[in-house]
Amino acid sequence: MVKINKIYTRTGDDGTTGLVDGSRLPKHALRMQAVGDVDEANAAIGMAAVVAGGDLSADLTRLQNDLFDLGADLATPLGGIGGEDFAPSEMVLRIVPAQATWIETRIDALNAHLQPLTSFVLPGGSELAARLHVARTVARRAERSMTALAASEPVNPAALAFVNRLSDYLFTAARLANDGGNHDVLWTPGANR
């Protein structure tokens, strides 16, 4: 259980932030960029969740919780508490393959209710779809930050799969929010030449 007694600690006043293993990094480090982009994706999903209902609302809340897991995973580099692999333990929270598999299962379930795509979809349509598209683009940014980090130091492969599936889910959910794709705003190539 997490217990937070004080919001400000002053430990970051020097431009650094603490990781789970006790080490500190500059706030502009690639790892912290990835953590911040995951946090922003979580907030964007929260903006969609406030207007969603039913199963979609429950899915979004579950994904927000998983994004906190992802932030904890990213804040625990290999070595120190994390050991030399990405196995979760009582002391180390890691994304596991089952979290990406759950997203795939939900995408398949939502996709069963959608019209086939006939063109690329423009972000928009209903308010909920527009919010989900914003969340999708922020999730893609988080993925880019995570892959940039992975180019220079180890990142949990299950975490990379999870964030990739997340944006796919958000795209599919946005189409569902547009009356099963019936009210998607479709791209018309060269329409304004």
MODELLER restraints for C-alpha pairs under 7 A, 6 or more apart:
rsr = mdl.restraints
at = mdl.atoms
rsr.add(forms.Gaussian(group=physical.xy_distance, feature=features.Distance(at['CA:15:A'], at['CA:26:A']), mean=5.80, stdev=0.5))
rsr.add(forms.Gaussian(group=physical.xy_distance, feature=features.Distance(at['CA:15:A'], at['CA:27:A']), mean=5.79, stdev=0.5))
rsr.add(forms.Gaussian(group=physical.xy_distance, feature=features.Distance(at['CA:16:A'], at['CA:24:A']), mean=6.09, stdev=0.5))
rsr.add(forms.Gaussian(group=physical.xy_distance, feature=features.Distance(at['CA:16:A'], at['CA:25:A']), mean=5.23, stdev=0.5))
rsr.add(forms.Gaussian(group=physical.xy_distance, feature=features.Distance(at['CA:16:A'], at['CA:26:A']), mean=4.17, stdev=0.5))
rsr.add(forms.Gaussian(group=physical.xy_distance, feature=features.Distance(at['CA:16:A'], at['CA:27:A']), mean=5.06, stdev=0.5))
rsr.add(forms.Gaussian(group=physical.xy_distance, feature=features.Distance(at['CA:17:A'], at['CA:24:A']), mean=5.36, stdev=0.5))
rsr.add(forms.Gaussian(group=physical.xy_distance, feature=features.Distance(at['CA:17:A'], at['CA:25:A']), mean=5.53, stdev=0.5))
rsr.add(forms.Gaussian(group=physical.xy_distance, feature=features.Distance(at['CA:17:A'], at['CA:26:A']), mean=6.31, stdev=0.5))
rsr.add(forms.Gaussian(group=physical.xy_distance, feature=features.Distance(at['CA:17:A'], at['CA:27:A']), mean=5.85, stdev=0.5))
rsr.add(forms.Gaussian(group=physical.xy_distance, feature=features.Distance(at['CA:18:A'], at['CA:24:A']), mean=4.43, stdev=0.5))
rsr.add(forms.Gaussian(group=physical.xy_distance, feature=features.Distance(at['CA:18:A'], at['CA:25:A']), mean=6.57, stdev=0.5))
rsr.add(forms.Gaussian(group=physical.xy_distance, feature=features.Distance(at['CA:19:A'], at['CA:75:A']), mean=5.20, stdev=0.5))
rsr.add(forms.Gaussian(group=physical.xy_distance, feature=features.Distance(at['CA:19:A'], at['CA:76:A']), mean=6.28, stdev=0.5))
rsr.add(forms.Gaussian(group=physical.xy_distance, feature=features.Distance(at['CA:20:A'], at['CA:75:A']), mean=5.80, stdev=0.5))
rsr.add(forms.Gaussian(group=physical.xy_distance, feature=features.Distance(at['CA:20:A'], at['CA:76:A']), mean=5.23, stdev=0.5))
rsr.add(forms.Gaussian(group=physical.xy_distance, feature=features.Distance(at['CA:21:A'], at['CA:76:A']), mean=6.32, stdev=0.5))
rsr.add(forms.Gaussian(group=physical.xy_distance, feature=features.Distance(at['CA:21:A'], at['CA:80:A']), mean=5.73, stdev=0.5))
rsr.add(forms.Gaussian(group=physical.xy_distance, feature=features.Distance(at['CA:21:A'], at['CA:81:A']), mean=5.30, stdev=0.5))
rsr.add(forms.Gaussian(group=physical.xy_distance, feature=features.Distance(at['CA:30:A'], at['CA:149:A']), mean=5.59, stdev=0.5))
rsr.add(forms.Gaussian(group=physical.xy_distance, feature=features.Distance(at['CA:31:A'], at['CA:74:A']), mean=6.88, stdev=0.5))
rsr.add(forms.Gaussian(group=physical.xy_distance, feature=features.Distance(at['CA:31:A'], at['CA:149:A']), mean=6.11, stdev=0.5))
rsr.add(forms.Gaussian(group=physical.xy_distance, feature=features.Distance(at['CA:33:A'], at['CA:145:A']), mean=6.50, stdev=0.5))
rsr.add(forms.Gaussian(group=physical.xy_distance, feature=features.Distance(at['CA:34:A'], at['CA:142:A']), mean=5.84, stdev=0.5))
rsr.add(forms.Gaussian(group=physical.xy_distance, feature=features.Distance(at['CA:34:A'], at['CA:145:A']), mean=4.83, stdev=0.5))
rsr.add(forms.Gaussian(group=physical.xy_distance, feature=features.Distance(at['CA:34:A'], at['CA:146:A']), mean=5.34, stdev=0.5))
rsr.add(forms.Gaussian(group=physical.xy_distance, feature=features.Distance(at['CA:35:A'], at['CA:71:A']), mean=5.40, stdev=0.5))
rsr.add(forms.Gaussian(group=physical.xy_distance, feature=features.Distance(at['CA:35:A'], at['CA:74:A']), mean=6.34, stdev=0.5))
rsr.add(forms.Gaussian(group=physical.xy_distance, feature=features.Distance(at['CA:37:A'], at['CA:141:A']), mean=6.71, stdev=0.5))
rsr.add(forms.Gaussian(group=physical.xy_distance, feature=features.Distance(at['CA:37:A'], at['CA:142:A']), mean=4.68, stdev=0.5))
rsr.add(forms.Gaussian(group=physical.xy_distance, feature=features.Distance(at['CA:38:A'], at['CA:67:A']), mean=6.65, stdev=0.5))
rsr.add(forms.Gaussian(group=physical.xy_distance, feature=features.Distance(at['CA:38:A'], at['CA:71:A']), mean=6.52, stdev=0.5))
rsr.add(forms.Gaussian(group=physical.xy_distance, feature=features.Distance(at['CA:38:A'], at['CA:139:A']), mean=6.96, stdev=0.5))
rsr.add(forms.Gaussian(group=physical.xy_distance, feature=features.Distance(at['CA:38:A'], at['CA:142:A']), mean=5.32, stdev=0.5))
rsr.add(forms.Gaussian(group=physical.xy_distance, feature=features.Distance(at['CA:40:A'], at['CA:138:A']), mean=6.93, stdev=0.5))
rsr.add(forms.Gaussian(group=physical.xy_distance, feature=features.Distance(at['CA:41:A'], at['CA:135:A']), mean=5.81, stdev=0.5))
rsr.add(forms.Gaussian(group=physical.xy_distance, feature=features.Distance(at['CA:41:A'], at['CA:138:A']), mean=5.16, stdev=0.5))
rsr.add(forms.Gaussian(group=physical.xy_distance, feature=features.Distance(at['CA:41:A'], at['CA:139:A']), mean=5.17, stdev=0.5))
rsr.add(forms.Gaussian(group=physical.xy_distance, feature=features.Distance(at['CA:42:A'], at['CA:64:A']), mean=5.46, stdev=0.5))
rsr.add(forms.Gaussian(group=physical.xy_distance, feature=features.Distance(at['CA:42:A'], at['CA:67:A']), mean=6.29, stdev=0.5))
rsr.add(forms.Gaussian(group=physical.xy_distance, feature=features.Distance(at['CA:44:A'], at['CA:134:A']), mean=6.85, stdev=0.5))
rsr.add(forms.Gaussian(group=physical.xy_distance, feature=features.Distance(at['CA:44:A'], at['CA:135:A']), mean=4.77, stdev=0.5))
rsr.add(forms.Gaussian(group=physical.xy_distance, feature=features.Distance(at['CA:45:A'], at['CA:60:A']), mean=6.57, stdev=0.5))
rsr.add(forms.Gaussian(group=physical.xy_distance, feature=features.Distance(at['CA:45:A'], at['CA:132:A']), mean=6.88, stdev=0.5))
rsr.add(forms.Gaussian(group=physical.xy_distance, feature=features.Distance(at['CA:45:A'], at['CA:135:A']), mean=5.44, stdev=0.5))
rsr.add(forms.Gaussian(group=physical.xy_distance, feature=features.Distance(at['CA:47:A'], at['CA:131:A']), mean=6.71, stdev=0.5))
rsr.add(forms.Gaussian(group=physical.xy_distance, feature=features.Distance(at['CA:48:A'], at['CA:128:A']), mean=5.94, stdev=0.5))
rsr.add(forms.Gaussian(group=physical.xy_distance, feature=features.Distance(at['CA:48:A'], at['CA:131:A']), mean=5.11, stdev=0.5))
rsr.add(forms.Gaussian(group=physical.xy_distance, feature=features.Distance(at['CA:48:A'], at['CA:132:A']), mean=5.78, stdev=0.5))
rsr.add(forms.Gaussian(group=physical.xy_distance, feature=features.Distance(at['CA:49:A'], at['CA:57:A']), mean=5.44, stdev=0.5))
rsr.add(forms.Gaussian(group=physical.xy_distance, feature=features.Distance(at['CA:49:A'], at['CA:60:A']), mean=6.04, stdev=0.5))
rsr.add(forms.Gaussian(group=physical.xy_distance, feature=features.Distance(at['CA:51:A'], at['CA:128:A']), mean=6.25, stdev=0.5))
rsr.add(forms.Gaussian(group=physical.xy_distance, feature=features.Distance(at['CA:52:A'], at['CA:128:A']), mean=6.61, stdev=0.5))
rsr.add(forms.Gaussian(group=physical.xy_distance, feature=features.Distance(at['CA:69:A'], at['CA:93:A']), mean=6.52, stdev=0.5))
rsr.add(forms.Gaussian(group=physical.xy_distance, feature=features.Distance(at['CA:69:A'], at['CA:94:A']), mean=6.64, stdev=0.5))
rsr.add(forms.Gaussian(group=physical.xy_distance, feature=features.Distance(at['CA:69:A'], at['CA:95:A']), mean=6.41, stdev=0.5))
rsr.add(forms.Gaussian(group=physical.xy_distance, feature=features.Distance(at['CA:70:A'], at['CA:94:A']), mean=6.95, stdev=0.5))
rsr.add(forms.Gaussian(group=physical.xy_distance, feature=features.Distance(at['CA:70:A'], at['CA:95:A']), mean=5.98, stdev=0.5))
rsr.add(forms.Gaussian(group=physical.xy_distance, feature=features.Distance(at['CA:70:A'], at['CA:159:A']), mean=6.58, stdev=0.5))
rsr.add(forms.Gaussian(group=physical.xy_distance, feature=features.Distance(at['CA:72:A'], at['CA:93:A']), mean=6.25, stdev=0.5))
rsr.add(forms.Gaussian(group=physical.xy_distance, feature=features.Distance(at['CA:73:A'], at['CA:93:A']), mean=5.80, stdev=0.5))
rsr.add(forms.Gaussian(group=physical.xy_distance, feature=features.Distance(at['CA:73:A'], at['CA:94:A']), mean=4.78, stdev=0.5))
rsr.add(forms.Gaussian(group=physical.xy_distance, feature=features.Distance(at['CA:73:A'], at['CA:95:A']), mean=6.53, stdev=0.5))
rsr.add(forms.Gaussian(group=physical.xy_distance, feature=features.Distance(at['CA:76:A'], at['CA:82:A']), mean=6.01, stdev=0.5))
rsr.add(forms.Gaussian(group=physical.xy_distance, feature=features.Distance(at['CA:78:A'], at['CA:84:A']), mean=5.37, stdev=0.5))
rsr.add(forms.Gaussian(group=physical.xy_distance, feature=features.Distance(at['CA:78:A'], at['CA:85:A']), mean=6.60, stdev=0.5))
rsr.add(forms.Gaussian(group=physical.xy_distance, feature=features.Distance(at['CA:82:A'], at['CA:92:A']), mean=6.19, stdev=0.5))
rsr.add(forms.Gaussian(group=physical.xy_distance, feature=features.Distance(at['CA:86:A'], at['CA:94:A']), mean=6.67, stdev=0.5))
rsr.add(forms.Gaussian(group=physical.xy_distance, feature=features.Distance(at['CA:86:A'], at['CA:156:A']), mean=5.80, stdev=0.5))
rsr.add(forms.Gaussian(group=physical.xy_distance, feature=features.Distance(at['CA:87:A'], at['CA:94:A']), mean=6.81, stdev=0.5))
rsr.add(forms.Gaussian(group=physical.xy_distance, feature=features.Distance(at['CA:88:A'], at['CA:94:A']), mean=5.01, stdev=0.5))
rsr.add(forms.Gaussian(group=physical.xy_distance, feature=features.Distance(at['CA:95:A'], at['CA:158:A']), mean=5.95, stdev=0.5))
rsr.add(forms.Gaussian(group=physical.xy_distance, feature=features.Distance(at['CA:95:A'], at['CA:159:A']), mean=5.39, stdev=0.5))
rsr.add(forms.Gaussian(group=physical.xy_distance, feature=features.Distance(at['CA:96:A'], at['CA:158:A']), mean=5.59, stdev=0.5))
rsr.add(forms.Gaussian(group=physical.xy_distance, feature=features.Distance(at['CA:97:A'], at['CA:158:A']), mean=5.22, stdev=0.5))
rsr.add(forms.Gaussian(group=physical.xy_distance, feature=features.Distance(at['CA:99:A'], at['CA:162:A']), mean=6.63, stdev=0.5))
rsr.add(forms.Gaussian(group=physical.xy_distance, feature=features.Distance(at['CA:100:A'], at['CA:161:A']), mean=6.33, stdev=0.5))
rsr.add(forms.Gaussian(group=physical.xy_distance, feature=features.Distance(at['CA:100:A'], at['CA:162:A']), mean=4.52, stdev=0.5))
rsr.add(forms.Gaussian(group=physical.xy_distance, feature=features.Distance(at['CA:100:A'], at['CA:165:A']), mean=6.35, stdev=0.5))
rsr.add(forms.Gaussian(group=physical.xy_distance, feature=features.Distance(at['CA:103:A'], at['CA:165:A']), mean=6.43, stdev=0.5))
rsr.add(forms.Gaussian(group=physical.xy_distance, feature=features.Distance(at['CA:103:A'], at['CA:166:A']), mean=6.91, stdev=0.5))
rsr.add(forms.Gaussian(group=physical.xy_distance, feature=features.Distance(at['CA:103:A'], at['CA:169:A']), mean=6.62, stdev=0.5))
rsr.add(forms.Gaussian(group=physical.xy_distance, feature=features.Distance(at['CA:104:A'], at['CA:165:A']), mean=6.91, stdev=0.5))
rsr.add(forms.Gaussian(group=physical.xy_distance, feature=features.Distance(at['CA:107:A'], at['CA:169:A']), mean=5.49, stdev=0.5))
rsr.add(forms.Gaussian(group=physical.xy_distance, feature=features.Distance(at['CA:107:A'], at['CA:172:A']), mean=6.50, stdev=0.5))
rsr.add(forms.Gaussian(group=physical.xy_distance, feature=features.Distance(at['CA:110:A'], at['CA:172:A']), mean=6.84, stdev=0.5))
rsr.add(forms.Gaussian(group=physical.xy_distance, feature=features.Distance(at['CA:110:A'], at['CA:173:A']), mean=6.98, stdev=0.5))
rsr.add(forms.Gaussian(group=physical.xy_distance, feature=features.Distance(at['CA:110:A'], at['CA:176:A']), mean=6.98, stdev=0.5))
rsr.add(forms.Gaussian(group=physical.xy_distance, feature=features.Distance(at['CA:111:A'], at['CA:172:A']), mean=6.62, stdev=0.5))
rsr.add(forms.Gaussian(group=physical.xy_distance, feature=features.Distance(at['CA:113:A'], at['CA:180:A']), mean=5.98, stdev=0.5))
rsr.add(forms.Gaussian(group=physical.xy_distance, feature=features.Distance(at['CA:114:A'], at['CA:176:A']), mean=6.41, stdev=0.5))
rsr.add(forms.Gaussian(group=physical.xy_distance, feature=features.Distance(at['CA:114:A'], at['CA:180:A']), mean=4.56, stdev=0.5))
rsr.add(forms.Gaussian(group=physical.xy_distance, feature=features.Distance(at['CA:114:A'], at['CA:181:A']), mean=5.57, stdev=0.5))
rsr.add(forms.Gaussian(group=physical.xy_distance, feature=features.Distance(at['CA:115:A'], at['CA:180:A']), mean=6.26, stdev=0.5))
rsr.add(forms.Gaussian(group=physical.xy_distance, feature=features.Distance(at['CA:115:A'], at['CA:181:A']), mean=5.42, stdev=0.5))
rsr.add(forms.Gaussian(group=physical.xy_distance, feature=features.Distance(at['CA:115:A'], at['CA:182:A']), mean=6.72, stdev=0.5))
rsr.add(forms.Gaussian(group=physical.xy_distance, feature=features.Distance(at['CA:119:A'], at['CA:186:A']), mean=5.97, stdev=0.5))
rsr.add(forms.Gaussian(group=physical.xy_distance, feature=features.Distance(at['CA:119:A'], at['CA:187:A']), mean=6.23, stdev=0.5))
rsr.add(forms.Gaussian(group=physical.xy_distance, feature=features.Distance(at['CA:120:A'], at['CA:186:A']), mean=5.92, stdev=0.5))
rsr.add(forms.Gaussian(group=physical.xy_distance, feature=features.Distance(at['CA:120:A'], at['CA:187:A']), mean=5.46, stdev=0.5))
rsr.add(forms.Gaussian(group=physical.xy_distance, feature=features.Distance(at['CA:121:A'], at['CA:184:A']), mean=6.38, stdev=0.5))
rsr.add(forms.Gaussian(group=physical.xy_distance, feature=features.Distance(at['CA:121:A'], at['CA:185:A']), mean=5.75, stdev=0.5))
rsr.add(forms.Gaussian(group=physical.xy_distance, feature=features.Distance(at['CA:121:A'], at['CA:186:A']), mean=4.63, stdev=0.5))
rsr.add(forms.Gaussian(group=physical.xy_distance, feature=features.Distance(at['CA:121:A'], at['CA:187:A']), mean=5.83, stdev=0.5))
rsr.add(forms.Gaussian(group=physical.xy_distance, feature=features.Distance(at['CA:122:A'], at['CA:185:A']), mean=5.30, stdev=0.5))
rsr.add(forms.Gaussian(group=physical.xy_distance, feature=features.Distance(at['CA:122:A'], at['CA:186:A']), mean=5.60, stdev=0.5))
rsr.add(forms.Gaussian(group=physical.xy_distance, feature=features.Distance(at['CA:122:A'], at['CA:187:A']), mean=5.87, stdev=0.5))
rsr.add(forms.Gaussian(group=physical.xy_distance, feature=features.Distance(at['CA:123:A'], at['CA:130:A']), mean=5.83, stdev=0.5))
rsr.add(forms.Gaussian(group=physical.xy_distance, feature=features.Distance(at['CA:123:A'], at['CA:133:A']), mean=5.59, stdev=0.5))
rsr.add(forms.Gaussian(group=physical.xy_distance, feature=features.Distance(at['CA:124:A'], at['CA:130:A']), mean=4.31, stdev=0.5))
rsr.add(forms.Gaussian(group=physical.xy_distance, feature=features.Distance(at['CA:124:A'], at['CA:185:A']), mean=6.43, stdev=0.5))
rsr.add(forms.Gaussian(group=physical.xy_distance, feature=features.Distance(at['CA:125:A'], at['CA:178:A']), mean=6.06, stdev=0.5))
rsr.add(forms.Gaussian(group=physical.xy_distance, feature=features.Distance(at['CA:125:A'], at['CA:183:A']), mean=6.34, stdev=0.5))
rsr.add(forms.Gaussian(group=physical.xy_distance, feature=features.Distance(at['CA:125:A'], at['CA:184:A']), mean=5.85, stdev=0.5))
rsr.add(forms.Gaussian(group=physical.xy_distance, feature=features.Distance(at['CA:125:A'], at['CA:185:A']), mean=5.96, stdev=0.5))
rsr.add(forms.Gaussian(group=physical.xy_distance, feature=features.Distance(at['CA:126:A'], at['CA:177:A']), mean=6.84, stdev=0.5))
rsr.add(forms.Gaussian(group=physical.xy_distance, feature=features.Distance(at['CA:126:A'], at['CA:178:A']), mean=5.86, stdev=0.5))
rsr.add(forms.Gaussian(group=physical.xy_distance, feature=features.Distance(at['CA:128:A'], at['CA:177:A']), mean=6.20, stdev=0.5))
rsr.add(forms.Gaussian(group=physical.xy_distance, feature=features.Distance(at['CA:129:A'], at['CA:174:A']), mean=4.18, stdev=0.5))
rsr.add(forms.Gaussian(group=physical.xy_distance, feature=features.Distance(at['CA:129:A'], at['CA:175:A']), mean=6.73, stdev=0.5))
rsr.add(forms.Gaussian(group=physical.xy_distance, feature=features.Distance(at['CA:129:A'], at['CA:177:A']), mean=5.25, stdev=0.5))
rsr.add(forms.Gaussian(group=physical.xy_distance, feature=features.Distance(at['CA:129:A'], at['CA:178:A']), mean=6.15, stdev=0.5))
rsr.add(forms.Gaussian(group=physical.xy_distance, feature=features.Distance(at['CA:132:A'], at['CA:170:A']), mean=5.77, stdev=0.5))
rsr.add(forms.Gaussian(group=physical.xy_distance, feature=features.Distance(at['CA:132:A'], at['CA:174:A']), mean=5.41, stdev=0.5))
rsr.add(forms.Gaussian(group=physical.xy_distance, feature=features.Distance(at['CA:133:A'], at['CA:170:A']), mean=6.80, stdev=0.5))
rsr.add(forms.Gaussian(group=physical.xy_distance, feature=features.Distance(at['CA:133:A'], at['CA:171:A']), mean=6.40, stdev=0.5))
rsr.add(forms.Gaussian(group=physical.xy_distance, feature=features.Distance(at['CA:133:A'], at['CA:174:A']), mean=6.34, stdev=0.5))
rsr.add(forms.Gaussian(group=physical.xy_distance, feature=features.Distance(at['CA:136:A'], at['CA:167:A']), mean=4.82, stdev=0.5))
rsr.add(forms.Gaussian(group=physical.xy_distance, feature=features.Distance(at['CA:136:A'], at['CA:170:A']), mean=5.37, stdev=0.5))
rsr.add(forms.Gaussian(group=physical.xy_distance, feature=features.Distance(at['CA:136:A'], at['CA:171:A']), mean=6.38, stdev=0.5))
rsr.add(forms.Gaussian(group=physical.xy_distance, feature=features.Distance(at['CA:139:A'], at['CA:163:A']), mean=6.88, stdev=0.5))
rsr.add(forms.Gaussian(group=physical.xy_distance, feature=features.Distance(at['CA:139:A'], at['CA:166:A']), mean=6.97, stdev=0.5))
rsr.add(forms.Gaussian(group=physical.xy_distance, feature=features.Distance(at['CA:139:A'], at['CA:167:A']), mean=5.70, stdev=0.5))
rsr.add(forms.Gaussian(group=physical.xy_distance, feature=features.Distance(at['CA:140:A'], at['CA:167:A']), mean=6.24, stdev=0.5))
rsr.add(forms.Gaussian(group=physical.xy_distance, feature=features.Distance(at['CA:143:A'], at['CA:163:A']), mean=5.90, stdev=0.5))
rsr.add(forms.Gaussian(group=physical.xy_distance, feature=features.Distance(at['CA:143:A'], at['CA:164:A']), mean=6.56, stdev=0.5))
rsr.add(forms.Gaussian(group=physical.xy_distance, feature=features.Distance(at['CA:175:A'], at['CA:181:A']), mean=4.77, stdev=0.5))
rsr.add(forms.Gaussian(group=physical.xy_distance, feature=features.Distance(at['CA:175:A'], at['CA:184:A']), mean=6.42, stdev=0.5))
rsr.add(forms.Gaussian(group=physical.xy_distance, feature=features.Distance(at['CA:178:A'], at['CA:184:A']), mean=5.62, stdev=0.5))
